Amino acid sequence: SVFENQIPKMMADELDDGIRVKHFCKDLGLALQVAESYELTLPGLDVANSLYNLLNTAGGAELATQALILIYSDEETCFAHGLDWDEANEGGTAPEQGEEQEGYTYHRRHHRTN
């Protein structure tokens, strides 16, 4: 469970062991596509997609999913993990919808706005 696995890693600052953010973004995009095909609105999935894409765009693609805690961390901690919020604010280098990157095709229903 999240409480048994992810939270201890977050608290120990172990943010690189686990499922990569870039792969999770792909999975969230696929889930959004399926939801859309069934005409479902899943606000929690939309929020998770937005947050993980923000983390991905800021340079967290190679971090594990528990690195989401960095969105709520101070700038120094984020920088130590390779994040650049200016990159995210400028639109960064996260893949565009349908763009292939390292064998994965990313799909985003909603793009983040500045």
Buried (B, 14 or more C-beta within 10 A) or exposed (E): EEEEEBEEBBEEBBBBEBEBBBBBBBBBBBBBEEBEEEEEEBEEBBEBBBBBBBBBBBBBBEBBBBBBBBBEBEEEBBBEBBBBBEBBEEEBEBBEEEEEBEEBEBBBBEEBEE
